[in-house]
Amino acid sequence: MIDFAYFKVPEEAAKELGFEKICSIGEDGEAVIITAGNKNELFRKAKLEKEKGRIIIFEGSSDEMNRNALENKNIDILLSPEKMVKKDSMHNRNSGLNHVLCNLATMNDISIGINFSELLNLEGAEKARRIGRILQNARLCRKFKTKLFIASFAKNPREMRDAYDLKSLLAVLGGTDIEAV
């Protein structure tokens, strides 16, 4: 199992937490999180970072940008598609994913990511709303055989969690052990 953090973590600490590797995120790291305002900017940034050999994570935004990201074969992970969703409708949650987007993700081998650090820092009704949306996304991912990915995305050592904690959260969300690994 691999984790992501915004700082460098020694290999011994990663093994102690139960991870094979903890990738650092940033300009000098193995992974980078990109955001974009339009399709051209997204494709340009993704191509540039892919040439550097990095893992490319697109942070979810509008429905249109999420779709653009899932159509781009350079993107590796769509992180938190439920994050920017504004309002749920009367009979279902608006979770940022649907069957079309899940099929695109499966076809282009893009994983849907869950940001544990964000969940950790939410409170009250917003946390409940976000978990409900993540549950819906997990069901969609399972139904359409889309890869589901969970990582701590820790900004400081205090937010780091071991692999067992992340696997447990994924199990509560309805994931399997195979998805957790």
N, C-alpha and C positions, 0 to 999 in steps of 0.2 A: 504494500500500500504506500502511496506517495502523498505527501502533504505539501501545502504551499504556505509561505510566511513572507512578510515584508522585510525580513532581516535575515542575515546569514545564521544558520544553525549548524553547529559542529556535527560531524557524522556520528560521533559517540552519543550525543544527545538524541539524535534521530533514532538510533537503534534502541536507546533506553525508552523512548516513547512508543516503540513498536512499529516504526516506519522504516522502509527500505531507504528512503531518501526524503529530505525536505527541501524542495526547490525554493530559491529566493525569488521574489518578485521585484522588478525594478529595472533600471537602465543597465546595471551590471549583473543582473541575475539571469537564471535559466528560463524564466517566464516573464511575460509582460502582460499587463491588463491595459487594453485599449478601449477608448470611447471615441465616438465619431458623431458628427452632426448630420452627415449625409452619406449616401452610398459610395460616391467616389472617394471621399476621405477614408472611409472604412476599408475599401479595397486597397488603396495606396498604403495605408499604415500596415495592414495585414501582410501585404506582399513584402514590404520593407523589413518587417520583423521576422518573417519566415526565412528570408535570405540570410539573416543572422543566426538561424538555427534555434530559435526560441519557441517555447510553448506559448501560443497566443490565446489569451482569454479575453473575450468580449463581454463587457459588463452590460447587462440587459438595460434597455431603455424603452423606446416606443415600440409598438407592434411592428411598424414598418422597418425600423432598424434591426429588430430581432430577426425578422424574416430575411433581411439583407445579409445579416451575419450568418444565418443558417444556409444561405445559398452560396456562401463563400467557402471554398474548400481549404483555404489557408487557416481558417479559425479552428481551434482545437476544442475550446470549451465556451459555451454560452452560460455566463454566470448570472444567477438570480433573475430570470426573465419575469418573475412576479413582482420585482421591486418597484417598477415605475407605474404599475397598474393603478388607476385612480379609483374606480368605483365598481362594485359588484352589481350584477343585475338581480332582478327579483328571484329568479329560480336557480341560478348557478353562479359560481365564482368566476371572476375574470382573472385568470392566473397567468396570463402572458403566453400561454402555450395552447395549441389546439392540435387536432389530428394532422392537419397539413404541415404545421411546423415540426411536429414529431417525425413525420415521414421524411421531411427534408433533412433533419438532423441525422436520422438513421442512414439515409442514402449518402450523405456527405461525411459520415463517421465523426460527427460532432457530439460531444457529451454535454448534458445539461448539468450545470454545477449548482451546488447549494453552499452558501457562504455561512459557515458556523459562527464566525466572529460577529457578523451582523445580527444573527438571531440572539446571540448572547447579550448584545447591547440594547435590544428592543425591550419595551416594557408594556404591560397591560394589554389593552384591546388590540394595539398594533401588532404585538407579538402573536396573539391568537389568530388574527386575520392572516398574517404572513405564513404561519404554520398551516393553516387551512388551505391556502393557495399552494404551498409546497406539497401537501398531501395530494391535491388534485393533480399537480404536475407529475408526481411520482406514479400515480395511477395511469396517467396518459403515457408516460415513458415505458412502463411495464407492458401496457397493451400494444404499443407500437414498436417494442423492442429497441427503444432508444437508450443509450447509455446514460446512467445517472451517476453523478460524481459528487462526493462531499469532501470538503477540506476545511481546515480551520481558518485559513487566510488571516493569521494572527498578525496584529500590528506591533505587539510587544510580547515579551516572554510570558507575561501574566495570562494572556489569552490562549496560550498553547494548550492543547488537549492531546491525550494519547489516542492511539489508533482504536483502542477498545471503546472509548467514549463516542467517537465518530461512527463506528460500526453499530453501536447501540442506538444512536439517534436514527440511523438509516433503517434499522430493523423496526423501530417504532413507527417510522413513516411508511412501512410496508415493503421495504427493500429486502433482498435476499443476501446471504453471505457472499455469494458470487459477485453481486453488484458492489458490495462493500470492499472487496479486494480489488 
